[in-house]
Amino acid sequence: MFFVLSGFLITSLMLREKVLTGTISLKTFWKKRARRILPAAATVLLVCAAVAGFFQGDVTVDLGRQVLTGLLFVNNWGQIAASQSYFAGPELFAHFWSLSVEEQFYVLWPLVLVSLLAAVGVRRMGIVVVACTVGAVSSLARMVALYAPGDDPTRVYYGTDTHAFGLLLGAALAAWLIRTRDDERVWQPRPHTGAGRWAATTVELVGLVGFAMLITCLRGDNPAAYQGGLFCASLCMIAMLHGAIKSNPVITTLFTLWPMRKLGAVSYSLYLWHWPVYVFVRSSISDAALAGLVALALSLVLAEVSFRCVEEPFRRKGTSRWDVACSLRTPADPWSELGCS
């Protein structure tokens, strides 16, 4: 889910800058991403590494490697190199694998996009859509090719090459949805009318239902996950995201509920804290259900504190990744409420 959303928002941000200014400042882009992501990530890594000293057992195993690869955003490859199984005893910072994939995308994709736009021009968004789609399908093909049923799937699940399709599908959606107007040179969502609107609405609702079904059945030990299931989940997320932007009443109502808006605001901090907190709590509480509830409560508190004391002060110095979503819609649109504040 977050891969698709990140690919969409980051690509939208860069494409908008290209149209409005005629260029994409890679230095500014990377500086803003670092300001947005590094402070909170470093805080969680250092605080949790310090707290781990008070615990015994598996919590401290390979802690130095975990912190180093987390700070360098190569955690996914670090776990692969260390033969750390996705199903083995949980590492304290195991969840940093996905953040590492995103950060690697943030480094490489702007270079590719700038080169692509230089070659084809900003008005030929269809080529960008095709390039992103080909890249996504290639990533899926590599996942399917490397996956061997019965073997540990860690390599295909953690690999940047095998799990980039969500990011690239999000990027394809960003290029597809927007068009330029010669008179004002601003991005406009592509309109739907008549039968096209009904077809889009149907696809969006199917995506919502399909996503809910897939996330309940695509467990890590399910071969279908690596044989197209995760890719289908990303496609469902694309449909949901399209519905949110196009103001599908069902999807926008869901996404603009207060709990969803609140979770959207603190989602990054919540993601960073939830897993190490659970590992700490689980090492002290034997009952899994109780440990989960305690960890959830603690994670929500820590996420709120981290959001207010770490994320927000740094965010005020630059543009957050949600600003581009706000810029795509008018302030009165419900989509502008989804995590944009």
VOBA-1610 file (N, C-alpha, C; in pm, whole numbers, padded with zeros to 5 digits, always signed):
BEGIN
Met+00083-00121+00000Met+00000+00000+00000Met+00086+00125+00000Phe+00183+00129+00093Phe+00265+00249+00105Phe+00360+00265-00014Phe+00401+00155-00075Phe+00485+00165-00193Phe+00411+00237-00305Val+00288+00197-00330Val+00209+00260-00436Val+00189+00408-00407Leu+00152+00440-00284Leu+00127+00578-00246Leu+00254+00662-00258Ser+00366+00607-00214Ser+00492+00680-00222Ser+00534+00705-00366Gly+00522+00602-00450Gly+00557+00620-00590Gly+00472+00725-00657Phe+00343+00726-00624Phe+00252+00824-00681Phe+00285+00966-00636Leu+00300+00986-00507Leu+00321+01121-00454Leu+00455+01179-00497Ile+00559+01099-00490Ile+00691+01149-00526Ile+00699+01183-00674Thr+00642+01099-00758Thr+00644+01126-00902Thr+00559+01248-00935Ser+00443+01261-00871Ser+00359+01378-00892Ser+00433+01506-00856Leu+00504+01501-00745Leu+00581+01617-00700Leu+00683+01660-00805Met+00756+01563-00859Met+00860+01596-00956Met+00800+01642-01089Leu+00693+01578-01134Leu+00632+01617-01260Leu+00573+01757-01252Arg+00512+01788-01141Arg+00457+01922-01123Arg+00568+02027-01127Glu+00678+01999-01060Glu+00790+02094-01061Glu+00844+02112-01202Lys+00851+02004-01277Lys+00902+02011-01414Lys+00815+02101-01500Val+00682+02089-01487Val+00591+02169-01568Val+00594+02316-01527Leu+00594+02341-01398Leu+00584+02479-01349Leu+00715+02556-01360Thr+00829+02486-01351Thr+00958+02556-01351Thr+01045+02521-01470Gly+01010+02414-01542Gly+01091+02373-01656Gly+01206+02282-01619Thr+01221+02253-01490Thr+01332+02168-01447Thr+01294+02094-01320Ile+01376+01996-01284Ile+01361+01925-01157Ile+01491+01940-01081Ser+01486+02005-00967Ser+01606+02024-00886Ser+01628+01899-00801Leu+01723+01816-00844Leu+01750+01693-00770Leu+01806+01723-00631Lys+01888+01826-00622Lys+01946+01862-00492Lys+01836+01899-00393Thr+01741+01981-00438Thr+01630+02020-00351Thr+01543+01901-00317Phe+01517+01818-00416Phe+01434+01699-00393Phe+01495+01610-00287Trp+01623+01577-00302Trp+01688+01487-00206Trp+01701+01552-00068Lys+01723+01682-00065Lys+01733+01751+00064Lys+01600+01743+00139Lys+01490+01766+00068Lys+01358+01759+00132Lys+01325+01618+00177Arg+01362+01518+00097Arg+01335+01380+00137Arg+01416+01345+00262Ala+01542+01389+00266Ala+01625+01361+00383Ala+01568+01429+00507Arg+01524+01553+00491Arg+01467+01627+00603Arg+01338+01562+00651Arg+01265+01504+00560Arg+01137+01441+00594Arg+01155+01306+00661Ile+01256+01230+00618Ile+01266+01090+00658Ile+01374+01062+00761Leu+01491+01123+00746Leu+01605+01088+00830Leu+01587+01115+00979Pro+01538+01233+01021Pro+01532+01261+01165Pro+01452+01159+01244Ala+01332+01127+01198Ala+01248+01031+01271Ala+01308+00891+01268Ala+01362+00851+01152Ala+01421+00718+01142Ala+01542+00704+01233Ala+01629+00806+01232Ala+01748+00802+01318Ala+01709+00801+01465Thr+01606+00876+01500Thr+01559+00880+01639Thr+01515+00742+01685Val+01436+00675+01605Val+01387+00541+01642Val+01503+00442+01652Leu+01593+00446+01556Leu+01707+00354+01557Leu+01792+00371+01683Leu+01826+00494+01715Leu+01915+00520+01827Leu+01847+00497+01962Val+01723+00542+01975Val+01650+00523+02101Val+01627+00374+02127Cys+01580+00303+02028Cys+01550+00160+02047Cys+01677+00078+02066Ala+01786+00117+02001Ala+01913+00047+02022Ala+01960+00065+02167Ala+01940+00184+02222Ala+01977+00209+02361Ala+01888+00129+02456Val+01759+00127+02429Val+01665+00053+02514Val+01693-00097+02509Ala+01740-00145+02394Ala+01767-00288+02378Ala+01870-00339+02478Gly+01955-00248+02527Gly+02055-00288+02626Gly+01996-00340+02755Phe+01870-00308+02781Phe+01804-00354+02903Phe+01733-00488+02884Phe+01740-00543+02763Phe+01673-00669+02735Phe+01776-00778+02706Gln+01734-00900+02722Gln+01819-01015+02698Gln+01769-01092+02576Gly+01849-01188+02533Gly+01805-01280+02428Gly+01821-01225+02288Asp+01724-01260+02203Asp+01734-01232+02060Asp+01722-01084+02025Val+01675-01003+02118Val+01654-00861+02089Val+01782-00792+02045Thr+01895-00833+02102Thr+02022-00764+02075Thr+02107-00834+01968Val+02057-00941+01910Val+02135-01013+01810Val+02160-00926+01687Asp+02286-00916+01646Asp+02325-00839+01526Asp+02272-00696+01531Leu+02268-00637+01648Leu+02210-00504+01662Leu+02292-00399+01587Gly+02425-00413+01590Gly+02510-00318+01519Gly+02483-00316+01370Arg+02471-00436+01312Arg+02441-00444+01168Arg+02305-00383+01138Gln+02208-00410+01223Gln+02074-00357+01201Gln+02072-00204+01203Val+02141-00146+01301Val+02143+00000+01311Val+02216+00061+01192Leu+02331+00003+01157Leu+02411+00058+01047Leu+02335+00049+00915Thr+02279-00067+00885Thr+02206-00081+00758Thr+02078+00001+00758Gly+02022+00022+00878Gly+01905+00108+00888Gly+01938+00253+00859Leu+02048+00301+00916Leu+02090+00440+00893Leu+02129+00464+00747Leu+02183+00361+00682Leu+02224+00374+00542Leu+02112+00336+00445Phe+01999+00294+00499Phe+01882+00254+00420Phe+01915+00143+00320Val+01989+00045+00370Val+02015-00077+00293Val+01979-00199+00379Asn+01884-00179+00470Asn+01846-00284+00563Asn+01799-00410+00491Asn+01726-00392+00381Asn+01675-00510+00311Asn+01788-00598+00259Trp+01889-00535+00200Trp+02002-00611+00149Trp+02089-00664+00263Gly+02094-00591+00374Gly+02167-00639+00491Gly+02106-00766+00545Gln+01974-00772+00551Gln+01908-00893+00599Gln+01926-01009+00501Ile+01923-00978+00373Ile+01945-01083+00272Ile+02087-01137+00283Ala+02185-01047+00295Ala+02325-01089+00304Ala+02351-01170+00431Ala+02280-01137+00539Ala+02298-01208+00666Ala+02213-01334+00673Ser+02143-01365+00564Ser+02054-01481+00559Ser+01951-01477+00671Gln+01905-01356+00701Gln+01801-01339+00802Gln+01666-01368+00739Ser+01606-01477+00778Ser+01481-01520+00717Ser+01365-01430+00757Tyr+01275-01409+00664Tyr+01152-01335+00689Tyr+01068-01403+00797Phe+01086-01534+00811Phe+01006-01612+00907Phe+01082-01647+01033Ala+01207-01603+01044Ala+01289-01636+01161Ala+01251-01546+01278Gly+01325-01563+01389Gly+01302-01478+01505Gly+01314-01333+01465Pro+01224-01249+01511Pro+01218-01110+01464Pro+01337-01026+01505Glu+01399-00959+01409Glu+01500-00860+01440Glu+01432-00732+01485Leu+01503-00653+01565Leu+01444-00533+01622Leu+01403-00434+01514Phe+01482-00427+01407Phe+01455-00330+01300Phe+01425-00400+01167Ala+01360-00516+01176Ala+01328-00592+01055Ala+01241-00512+00960His+01155-00426+01015His+01060-00352+00931His+01128-00242+00849Phe+01254-00213+00878Phe+01325-00111+00800Phe+01354-00157+00658Trp+01324-00282+00627Trp+01348-00329+00491Trp+01267-00248+00390Ser+01140-00221+00423Ser+01055-00150+00327Ser+01093-00003+00316Leu+01133+00057+00427Leu+01180+00196+00421Leu+01306+00205+00337Ser+01390+00102+00345Ser+01512+00100+00265Ser+01480+00091+00116Val+01382+00008+00081Val+01341-00002-00059Val+01292+00133-00109Glu+01213+00202-00029Glu+01163+00334-00068Glu+01277+00432-00086Glu+01370+00435+00006Glu+01481+00530-00003Glu+01568+00503-00125Gln+01590+00378-00156Gln+01667+00345-00276Gln+01592+00392-00400Phe+01461+00382-00399Phe+01379+00433-00509Phe+01393+00584-00518Tyr+01393+00653-00404Tyr+01405+00799-00403Tyr+01539+00846-00457Val+01640+00762-00447Val+01772+00797-00501Val+01777+00773-00651Leu+01727+00659-00695Leu+01743+00619-00835Leu+01634+00674-00928Trp+01510+00673-00884Trp+01400+00711-00972Trp+01409+00854-01022Pro+01444+00954-00941Pro+01457+01089-00994Pro+01558+01099-01108Leu+01667+01025-01098Leu+01767+01025-01206Leu+01708+00967-01334Val+01634+00858-01320Val+01571+00796-01436Val+01465+00888-01496Leu+01382+00947-01410Leu+01274+01033-01459Leu+01328+01157-01528Val+01429+01219-01471Val+01489+01337-01533Val+01545+01301-01670Ser+01613+01188-01680Ser+01669+01145-01808Ser+01559+01114-01909Leu+01453+01051-01862Leu+01341+01016-01950Leu+01272+01141-02003Leu+01247+01237-01915Leu+01181+01361-01958Leu+01270+01441-02052Ala+01400+01436-02030Ala+01493+01506-02120Ala+01489+01445-02260Ala+01464+01315-02266Ala+01464+01246-02395Ala+01331+01260-02469Val+01218+01256-02397Val+01087+01253-02464Val+01008+01382-02449Gly+01044+01467-02353Gly+00969+01591-02334Gly+00857+01575-02234Val+00822+01683-02169Val+00723+01679-02061Val+00581+01656-02111Arg+00555+01684-02239Arg+00420+01669-02293Arg+00386+01525-02330Arg+00483+01439-02332Arg+00459+01302-02376Arg+00455+01209-02255Met+00354+01229-02173Met+00340+01152-02050Met+00311+01005-02077Gly+00255+00976-02195Gly+00225+00837-02227Gly+00349+00750-02224Ile+00461+00806-02268Ile+00586+00730-02268Ile+00631+00703-02125Val+00611+00799-02037Val+00646+00780-01896Val+00560+00669-01836Val+00430+00671-01869Val+00339+00566-01820Val+00385+00429-01867Val+00418+00419-01995Val+00463+00291-02051Val+00592+00245-01985Ala+00687+00337-01967Ala+00814+00302-01905Ala+00795+00250-01763Cys+00710+00318-01687Cys+00682+00275-01549Cys+00614+00139-01547Thr+00520+00119-01639Thr+00447-00008-01644Thr+00540-00123-01681Val+00627-00099-01779Val+00723-00202-01819Val+00816-00235-01702Gly+00860-00132-01630Gly+00945-00155-01514Gly+00874-00236-01406Ala+00746-00204-01383Ala+00668-00277-01282Ala+00650-00423-01320Val+00617-00447-01445Val+00598-00585-01492Val+00730-00661-01487Ser+00840-00594-01518Ser+00972-00658-01511Ser+01006-00697-01368Ser+00972-00610-01273Ser+00995-00640-01132Ser+00912-00761-01089Leu+00786-00764-01132Leu+00701-00880-01103Leu+00760-01007-01163Ala+00804-00998-01288Ala+00860-01115-01356Ala+00982-01168-01282Arg+01063-01077-01229Arg+01181-01120-01154Arg+01141-01188-01023Met+01038-01135-00957Met+00990-01199-00835Met+00941-01341-00864Val+00862-01355-00969Val+00809-01486-01004Val+00922-01581-01042Ala+01021-01530-01116Ala+01131-01615-01162Ala+01220-01662-01047Leu+01243-01575-00949Leu+01332-01610-00838Leu+01263-01691-00729Tyr+01132-01683-00724Tyr+01061-01755-00618Tyr+01054-01904-00649Ala+01093-01983-00550Ala+01085-02128-00561Ala+00992-02179-00451Pro+00876-02231-00487Pro+00782-02281-00385Pro+00850-02381-00292Gly+00830-02362-00164Gly+00891-02449-00065Gly+01019-02393-00007Asp+01084-02300-00079Asp+01204-02235-00029Asp+01169-02108+00047Asp+01264-02061+00126Asp+01243-01936+00199Asp+01228-01820+00100Pro+01122-01740+00112Pro+01096-01633+00015Pro+01161-01499+00049Thr+01252-01498+00147Thr+01307-01371+00195Thr+01369-01290+00082Arg+01447-01354-00005Arg+01515-01280-00112Arg+01416-01209-00203Val+01309-01276-00242Val+01215-01214-00335Val+01126-01112-00265Tyr+01107-01127-00134Tyr+01021-01033-00063Tyr+01097-00906-00026Tyr+01221-00919+00016Tyr+01300-00804+00059Tyr+01371-00733-00056Gly+01392-00798-00167Gly+01473-00740-00275Gly+01411-00615-00336Thr+01494-00515-00359Thr+01446-00393-00425Thr+01401-00424-00566Asp+01477-00509-00635Asp+01444-00541-00773Asp+01314-00619-00785Thr+01285-00702-00686Thr+01166-00786-00693Thr+01043-00723-00627His+01062-00611-00559His+00949-00550-00489His+00929-00403-00528Ala+00982-00366-00645Ala+00970-00228-00690Ala+00842-00201-00767Phe+00764-00304-00795Phe+00648-00285-00883Phe+00543-00191-00823Gly+00525-00193-00692Gly+00429-00103-00630Gly+00467+00043-00649Leu+00593+00073-00629Leu+00643+00209-00647Leu+00626+00254-00792Leu+00658+00166-00885Leu+00650+00201-01027Leu+00506+00212-01075Leu+00417+00131-01021Leu+00275+00145-01055Leu+00221+00278-01005Gly+00263+00319-00885Gly+00223+00450-00834Gly+00275+00562-00922Ala+00399+00548-00970Ala+00455+00648-01060Ala+00378+00653-01191Ala+00339+00536-01242Ala+00261+00531-01366Ala+00127+00602-01349Leu+00063+00583-01234Leu-00064+00650-01208Leu-00047+00801-01206Ala+00062+00848-01146Ala+00087+00992-01140Ala+00097+01051-01280Ala+00168+00982-01369Ala+00183+01032-01505Ala+00053+01020-01584Trp-00026+00917-01556Trp-00149+00895-01630Trp-00258+00996-01594Leu-00268+01030-01467Leu-00380+01111-01421Leu-00371+01258-01460Ile-00254+01305-01490Ile-00237+01448-01507Ile-00204+01485-01650Arg-00244+01606-01688Arg-00217+01658-01821Arg-00185+01806-01807Thr-00118+01863-01905Thr-00083+02004-01900Thr-00181+02087-01980Arg-00198+02210-01935Arg-00279+02307-02010Arg-00184+02415-02060Asp-00187+02440-02189Asp-00094+02535-02248Asp-00111+02676-02191Asp-00235+02711-02151Asp-00257+02848-02108Asp-00207+02875-01967Glu-00222+02779-01877Glu-00184+02803-01739Glu-00066+02719-01692Arg-00028+02620-01769Arg+00085+02534-01734Arg+00073+02477-01593Val-00041+02418-01565Val-00059+02351-01436Val-00113+02211-01461Trp-00098+02126-01361Trp-00148+01990-01375Trp-00297+01985-01348Gln-00366+01909-01433Gln-00511+01891-01418Gln-00541+01742-01419Pro-00619+01690-01324Pro-00660+01550-01332Pro-00740+01525-01459Arg-00715+01414-01524Arg-00789+01380-01646Arg-00936+01357-01611Pro-01029+01423-01680Pro-01171+01410-01646Pro-01232+01280-01699His-01333+01231-01630His-01413+01118-01677His-01555+01166-01700Thr-01615+01122-01809Thr-01754+01159-01837Thr-01830+01036-01882Gly-01962+01037-01859Gly-02050+00932-01909Gly-02009+00793-01867Ala-01999+00704-01968Ala-01967+00564-01943Ala-01831+00548-01876Gly-01738+00636-01912Gly-01605+00629-01852Gly-01609+00649-01702Arg-01697+00738-01657Arg-01709+00763-01513Arg-01763+00640-01442Trp-01866+00577-01500Trp-01923+00458-01437Trp-01823+00344-01436Ala-01749+00329-01545Ala-01649+00223-01550Ala-01541+00245-01445Ala-01497+00371-01433Ala-01394+00402-01334Ala-01443+00376-01192Thr-01567+00415-01165Thr-01625+00393-01032Thr-01632+00244-00999Thr-01671+00164-01098Thr-01679+00020-01077Thr-01541-00039-01045Val-01442+00002-01123Val-01305-00047-01101Val-01255-00006-00963Glu-01285+00116-00922Glu-01241+00165-00792Glu-01301+00084-00677Leu-01430+00054-00687Leu-01496-00023-00581Leu-01449-00168-00581Val-01426-00224-00699Val-01370-00359-00707Val-01231-00360-00644Gly-01154-00253-00668Gly-01022-00243-00607Gly-01029-00240-00456Leu-01126-00167-00402Leu-01142-00158-00257Leu-01173-00295-00197Val-01268-00365-00257Val-01306-00498-00207Val-01191-00597-00227Gly-01128-00591-00344Gly-01018-00682-00373Gly-00901-00662-00279Phe-00869-00537-00249Phe-00759-00509-00158Phe-00788-00566-00019Ala-00911-00546+00029Ala-00949-00598+00160Ala-00937-00750+00165Met-00974-00816+00056Met-00967-00962+00052Met-00823-01010+00045Leu-00742-00943-00036Leu-00604-00988-00056Leu-00519-00974+00070Ile-00536-00863+00142Ile-00451-00843+00260Ile-00486-00941+00372Thr-00602-01004+00364Thr-00638-01103+00465Thr-00590-01243+00431Cys-00560-01269+00305Cys-00523-01405+00265Cys-00380-01417+00215Leu-00316-01306+00181Leu-00179-01314+00128Leu-00077-01310+00241Arg-00066-01420+00312Arg+00034-01430+00418Arg+00170-01460+00357Gly+00273-01440+00439Gly+00409-01458+00388Gly+00441-01598+00342Asp+00369-01698+00393Asp+00395-01836+00353Asp+00303-01883+00241Asn+00227-01792+00184Asn+00136-01826+00075Asn+00207-01806-00059Pro+00231-01913-00134Pro+00302-01900-00262Pro+00236-01801-00357Ala+00104-01787-00350Ala+00034-01696-00439Ala+00080-01553-00423Ala+00129-01518-00305Ala+00176-01382-00282Ala+00289-01345-00376Tyr+00376-01442-00405Tyr+00494-01416-00487Tyr+00473-01455-00633Gln+00356-01501-00664Gln+00325-01541-00801Gln+00217-01451-00861Gly+00216-01326-00817Gly+00123-01228-00870Gly+00030-01168-00768Gly+00020-01228-00650Gly-00073-01178-00549Gly-00039-01039-00500Leu+00088-01015-00469Leu+00129-00883-00422Leu+00111-00779-00532Phe+00135-00820-00655Phe+00116-00730-00769Phe-00032-00693-00782Cys-00119-00792-00766Cys-00264-00765-00772Cys-00307-00672-00660Ala-00249-00689-00542Ala-00280-00599-00430Ala-00240-00456-00464Ser-00128-00441-00532Ser-00084-00307-00574Ser-00180-00248-00676Leu-00229-00330-00768Leu-00327-00283-00866Leu-00456-00239-00796Cys-00496-00313-00695Cys-00616-00274-00619Cys-00593-00140-00548Met-00472-00121-00498Met-00440+00006-00433Met-00442+00120-00533Ile-00399+00094-00655Ile-00405+00193-00762Ile-00550+00235-00784Ala-00640+00137-00790Ala-00782+00166-00810Ala-00838+00249-00695Met-00800+00214-00572Met-00846+00290-00455Met-00794+00432-00457Leu-00667+00448-00490Leu-00607+00580-00494Leu-00673+00666-00602His-00700+00604-00716His-00770+00674-00823His-00907+00720-00775Gly-00975+00635-00701Gly-01106+00671-00649Gly-01099+00785-00549Ala-00996+00787-00466Ala-00980+00897-00369Ala-00957+01029-00440Ile-00875+01027-00543Ile-00846+01150-00617Ile-00967+01197-00696Lys-01042+01102-00749Lys-01160+01136-00830Lys-01286+01155-00746Ser-01270+01154-00615Ser-01382+01178-00522Ser-01491+01073-00532Asn-01451+00946-00544Asn-01547+00838-00533Asn-01609+00846-00393Pro-01742+00857-00382Pro-01804+00884-00252Pro-01774+00779-00146Val-01768+00651-00186Val-01741+00545-00088Val-01599+00555-00036Ile-01504+00569-00128Ile-01363+00571-00090Ile-01327+00699-00016Thr-01376+00813-00063Thr-01343+00938+00006Thr-01407+00943+00144Thr-01526+00886+00159Thr-01588+00880+00292Thr-01503+00797+00387Leu-01453+00685+00337Leu-01368+00598+00418Leu-01239+00669+00458Phe-01174+00732+00360Phe-01044+00792+00385Phe-01051+00923+00463Thr-01168+00986+00468Thr-01178+01114+00538Thr-01241+01101+00676Leu-01265+00979+00721Leu-01306+00959+00860Leu-01194+01007+00952Trp-01231+01060+01068Trp-01129+01115+01158Trp-01018+01016+01191Pro-01049+00889+01224Pro-00940+00796+01254Pro-00844+00778+01137Met-00897+00776+01014Met-00811+00761+00898Met-00724+00883+00877Arg-00781+01002+00896Arg-00702+01124+00881Arg-00592+01130+00987Lys-00627+01091+01108Lys-00529+01094+01216Lys-00418+00994+01192Leu-00454+00874+01151Leu-00353+00774+01119Leu-00267+00819+01002Gly-00329+00885+00904Gly-00252+00935+00791Gly-00148+01036+00833Ala-00181+01119+00932Ala-00088+01223+00977Ala+00033+01163+01048Val+00010+01058+01129Val+00120+01002+01210Val+00168+00868+01155Ser+00127+00833+01034Ser+00154+00699+00980Ser+00303+00668+00973Tyr+00384+00765+00935Tyr+00528+00738+00923Tyr+00588+00707+01059Ser+00561+00790+01159Ser+00613+00764+01293Ser+00557+00634+01351Leu+00430+00610+01326Leu+00369+00486+01375Leu+00436+00365+01313Tyr+00466+00373+01185Tyr+00534+00263+01119Tyr+00672+00240+01180Leu+00745+00347+01205Leu+00879+00334+01260Leu+00880+00270+01399Trp+00783+00308+01482Trp+00783+00264+01621Trp+00718+00128+01643His+00622+00091+01560His+00536-00022+01597His+00611-00153+01615Trp+00709-00179+01527Trp+00772-00310+01533Trp+00870-00324+01650Pro+00965-00231+01669Pro+01052-00246+01786Pro+00975-00246+01918Val+00869-00167+01926Val+00787-00167+02047Val+00725-00305+02068Tyr+00675-00364+01961Tyr+00616-00498+01973Tyr+00721-00600+02015Val+00840-00592+01958Val+00946-00687+01995Val+00980-00674+02143Phe+00993-00551+02192Phe+01021-00530+02334Phe+00908-00586+02422Val+00786-00552+02387Val+00672-00595+02468Val+00656-00747+02464Arg+00674-00803+02346Arg+00657-00949+02330Arg+00761-01026+02409Ser+00879-00968+02427Ser+00983-01036+02505Ser+00951-01036+02654Ser+00855-00953+02695Ser+00818-00943+02836Ser+00681-01002+02866Ile+00593-01008+02766Ile+00457-01058+02785Ile+00438-01181+02697Ser+00408-01293+02758Ser+00398-01418+02683Ser+00270-01428+02601Asp+00163-01366+02647Asp+00036-01371+02576Asp+00043-01281+02453Ala+00032-01341+02334Ala+00050-01265+02210Ala-00056-01158+02192Ala-00182-01189+02223Ala-00290-01092+02205Ala-00272-00972+02298Leu-00240-00999+02423Leu-00218-00890+02518Leu-00097-00807+02478Ala+00009-00875+02435Ala+00129-00804+02392Ala+00097-00713+02274Gly+00013-00760+02182Gly-00024-00679+02068Gly-00100-00554+02107Leu-00192-00568+02201Leu-00271-00452+02246Leu-00183-00351+02318Val-00095-00399+02405Val-00005-00309+02477Val+00088-00238+02379Ala+00142-00314+02285Ala+00233-00255+02186Ala+00162-00151+02101Leu+00038-00178+02064Leu-00038-00082+01984Leu-00058+00048+02060Ala-00097+00038+02187Ala-00119+00158+02267Ala+00010+00239+02283Leu+00120+00170+02314Leu+00248+00239+02329Leu+00294+00301+02197Ser+00273+00229+02088Ser+00316+00278+01956Ser+00240+00404+01917Leu+00110+00408+01946Leu+00031+00527+01914Leu+00079+00648+01993Val+00112+00627+02120Val+00162+00738+02202Val+00297+00785+02150Leu+00388+00692+02125Leu+00521+00729+02075Leu+00513+00793+01937Ala+00422+00746+01853Ala+00406+00804+01721Ala+00361+00949+01730Glu+00268+00977+01820Glu+00220+01114+01838Glu+00332+01205+01889Val+00409+01156+01986Val+00520+01234+02040Val+00625+01258+01932Ser+00658+01153+01858Ser+00757+01164+01751Ser+00711+01259+01642Phe+00583+01252+01608Phe+00528+01340+01506Phe+00540+01486+01547Arg+00504+01516+01671Arg+00504+01655+01718Arg+00643+01708+01749Cys+00730+01623+01802Cys+00860+01670+01849Cys+00974+01650+01750Val+00956+01559+01654Val+01063+01532+01558Val+01019+01564+01415Glu+00911+01501+01371Glu+00867+01521+01232Glu+00826+01665+01203Glu+00735+01719+01284Glu+00680+01851+01256Glu+00785+01962+01254Pro+00877+01968+01351Pro+00979+02075+01346Pro+01061+02071+01218Phe+01095+01952+01171Phe+01172+01942+01047Phe+01083+01965+00925Arg+00958+01922+00933Arg+00867+01938+00820Arg+00840+02085+00792Arg+00835+02167+00895Arg+00809+02310+00875Arg+00917+02378+00793Lys+01033+02314+00787Lys+01143+02372+00711Lys+01139+02332+00564Gly+01044+02248+00526Gly+01036+02204+00386Gly+00898+02150+00355Thr+00881+02101+00235Thr+00752+02051+00188Thr+00739+01904+00224Ser+00630+01867+00284Ser+00606+01726+00317Ser+00563+01651+00192Arg+00573+01521+00199Arg+00538+01439+00082Arg+00388+01442+00054Trp+00308+01491+00151Trp+00164+01497+00130Trp+00123+01625+00058Asp+00210+01727+00052Asp+00171+01854-00007Asp+00129+01838-00152Val+00196+01748-00225Val+00161+01732-00365Val+00020+01677-00381Ala-00022+01590-00289Ala-00159+01540-00296Ala-00258+01653-00276Cys-00224+01745-00186Cys-00312+01860-00165Cys-00319+01946-00291Ser-00206+01961-00358Ser-00202+02050-00473Ser-00279+01995-00592Leu-00305+01865-00592Leu-00377+01805-00704Leu-00528+01827-00694Arg-00575+01867-00575Arg-00717+01886-00556Arg-00744+02023-00498Thr-00866+02070-00508Thr-00903+02196-00445Thr-00920+02174-00297Pro-00909+02280-00213Pro-00922+02262-00070Pro-01055+02204-00026Ala-01159+02224-00107Ala-01291+02174-00067Ala-01305+02024-00091Asp-01211+01966-00163Asp-01222+01826-00197Asp-01185+01739-00078Pro-01260+01632-00052Pro-01228+01545+00061Pro-01089+01486+00054Trp-01036+01464-00069Trp-00902+01406-00082Trp-00798+01494-00016Ser-00821+01624-00014Ser-00723+01714+00047Ser-00714+01695+00197Glu-00812+01625+00255Glu-00808+01601+00399Glu-00723+01480+00435Leu-00692+01396+00338Leu-00627+01270+00368Leu-00478+01290+00390Gly-00440+01312+00514Gly-00299+01320+00547Gly-00228+01441+00493Cys-00297+01541+00448Cys-00232+01655+00386Cys-00199+01766+00484Ser-00254+01760+00601Ser-00233+01868+00696Ser-00097+01860+00761
//
